[in-house]
Amino acid sequence: MDNVDVVVRRREGLAFSGRVFAVSSVNEVGNFDILPEHANFVCTIKDFLIIHHTKDKKEELKIDSGILRAKGNLIEVYIGI
C-alpha cells in the first residue's frame, strides 16, 4: 500500500478526510511519523499535525491537543478534545 486513509475531526465537524502518503505529529515521547501499514496505537498529540499529501506536498495544522488512533490502514485524529 502506498497511502493511508486519514480522518481529522474538530468539535465543529470534519476538518479533513482523504488518502495521504503519511501523517506526522508530536506526543509526550517526541516527534513521530505514521506511514501506510504502521503498527496500531493510540496517543495524545500536541502542537501540530502534518498531513503529507505526497512525498513533496504537505499541510500543517497548528493544534493545542488531540487524540490520534492508528488502526489497520486508517488514522483517526480528534482535535481539541
C-alpha positions, -999 to 999 in steps of 0.1 A, spaced: 0 0 0 12 34 -9 -13 55 10 -32 56 43 -67 68 50 -69 98 73 -99 114 90 -94 146 111 -123 159 132 -127 191 153 -155 199 176 -171 219 148 -170 189 124 -149 172 98 -116 190 91 -101 166 66 -108 132 51 -87 115 24 -59 92 13 -24 105 21 12 95 20 19 99 57 10 119 89 34 135 114 29 149 149 44 151 184 34 133 216 49 131 251 78 110 238 87 132 208 81 136 170 67 107 151 55 97 116 28 73 105 32 56 71 9 30 55 7 -3 74 20 13 106 16 -6 138 -17 0 157 -15 25 185 -33 54 203 -17 85 217 -23 121 227 -8 147 203 1 183 207 15 214 188 9 203 152 -4 177 128 13 175 94 -7 158 66 17 146 39 -5 145 8 25 133 -13 63 130 -6 66 166 -17 33 183 -6 23 188 30 -2 207 50 4 217 87 -24 222 112 -15 240 144 -32 224 173 -33 226 211 -41 190 217 -57 159 203 -60 122 202 -46 101 174 -55 64 167 -39 43 140 -56 10 133 -51 -10 102 -46 14 74 -68 42 90 -56 71 110 -83 90 130 -75 123 147 -97 142 171 -85 177 177 -95 199 206 -107 172 230 
